[in-house]
C-alpha cells in the first residue's frame, strides 16, 4: 500500500484503541509513528482523521483520569475555536472561499451519526484544565516564582472573565 493508506490505517487503529479505552496502546502507536510531526504535509481528509483520532484519544485519557494527557490531546483542537471545522462537522460562515472550495468542504463533512460531540470535547478540555490549573494557581499564591507557569491560557482567560463579571446568571453552555 501507499503511504497515505498506511497513515490512514494507523489513524483508524489509534481511533479504535481510544474508543475501547486503551489509551496507552493508542498513544504509543501514535508516538512511535511520529505522525504528529508530519501531519501538516498530509492531505485534508487525513488531517481531519488525525484531528478526530486526537479528540477520541483526549476523551479516552479523560475517562481514564489521565488529566495531563487529556488536556494535551484536546488543547489544540478545543483551544482553536474551530472545533467543528477541524473535525469536519461544520463549516465556518465567515471564511472567504470560492464556490468550488465550499463544495469540496461540504463533501468532506462527516455524516451526523459519526459526529464527536463538540460540547463534550469542550467540557473534557475545560474540566481537565481546571483540575490542573487551580492547584497551580493556589501554589502561585505561596510561591510567587510558580505564578508565571500557566498550564491553560483558555482556562485562565475564562476564569478572569468570570471574576470580573459583576453578576453571572445560570450558564448557557458547558464552558
N, C-alpha and C positions, 0 to 999 in steps of 0.2 A: 504494500500500500504506500501511498504517497505521504508526505509529511503532514499535510492538512488533515487527512483521515486519521493518522496516528494521534495527532494533537486532540482532535475532537473525541476520539475513543478514550483517551486519557481523561479528558474533562468529564465525560459521561461516567467513567469509572469512579472518579473523585466524587461526583454528584451522588452516585449510588451509595458509596460508603458513608457519605454525610447523611443521607436520608435514613440510613439504618443505624445511626448513632455510633459510627465507628470513626470518631474524629481523628485519632492518631494515625489510622491507616490512610485516611483521605489526605491528611496534612502531609504525611511522609511521602505519599505518592506525588503530590503536587510539588513539594520541595525538591525531591530527587530529580524531577523532570526539568527543573529550573525554568519552567514555563512562564512564571511571573516576570522574568527578565526580558522576554522576547514577545510577549503577547501583543504589545503595541504595534508590532510588524505584521500581525495576522490580519486576515480579512474580517469584516464587520460581524458576520454570523458567528465566527469563532470567538471574537471578543465578547459578544453577548453571552455565549455559552460559558465563557470564563467568568463573567460577572455573576451569572446565575449560580455557577458552582461555588463561587466565593460567598454568595449570600446564603446558600444552603450550608456551607461549611461554618459560617458565622452563627447561624441558628443552632447547628449541631453543637458547637462549642458552648453556646449559651445554655442549651438543655442539659449539658453535662457539667455545668457550673464552672467552666473554664473562662472566666470573665475577661482576662487579658487577651486570650486568643479570640474570643468573640468580638471584642472591641477592635482588635487589629484587623479582623476579616471584614467587619461591617463599616469601619470608619471611612474607607474610600468611597464605598457605594452610597452610604447614607449621608455622609458629610458633603457631598457634591450638590445636593439639592435637586438632582436629576435622577432619582432612583428609578422611576418608571421608564425613563428613556434608556438608562443603562441596562435594564432587564428586558427591554423590548416589550413593554407592557403599556405603552402610551407614547404619544408624540408631543413635542413642545410646540406651543402655539405661536411663540414669538420668534422662532428661527426663520431666517431668510433662506428659503430653498426654492429651487425650480420645481415645476410640477412633476418632472421625471424623478427628481430626488425624493419628493414626497411620496410618490407611488412606490418607489423602491423601499422606502422606510415602512410604509404601510404593509407591504408584502412580507417584511421581516418580522412583523409583530407576532408575539407568542399568542396562541389561542387562549381564550379566557380560562378554560379548565386547567391550563398549565401555569397560571399566574402564581407568583410568590407574593403573598400579601405584603404590600409596601408598609402598611402601618405596623405590622408585626415586626418587620425588619427594623423600623424606626424605634419601636418600643424596646426591642432587644439591645439595640445600639445605645439608646439613652440610659437604660437601666444599668447596663454594664459600665457605661461611662460614669454614671452617678456612683456606683459601688466602688469604682477605682478612684474617682476624683475627690469624693467627700473626705476619706481618710487623709488624702494628700493635702487638702485644704486645711484640715484640722492640725496636721503636723506642721504646716507652714505658720500657724499661729504661735507655736512654741519655738520653732526653729526657723528664723527668717531666711536662711540660706536655701531652704527647701521650697520657699514660696515661688520661685521662678520656674519650677518644674511643672509644666502644665501637661496633663495627660490628654484631655479632650477640650479643645477650644470651643467646640459646639456647645458642650455642656456648660462650660464657664460663661459663655455669652448668654445662654438661656437663663442661667442662674442669676446673672446680673440684671437681666430684664425683669425677672420675677421680683427681685429685691427692690428694684427702683420703681415698680408699679405701685401707685397709691392704693388701688383696690383691684383684687383679682377675683372674678367670679368663678363659676364652675368651668373646668377645661372643656374646650370644644374639640380637641384632638388628643391623641395619645402623647404628644410632645408636651 
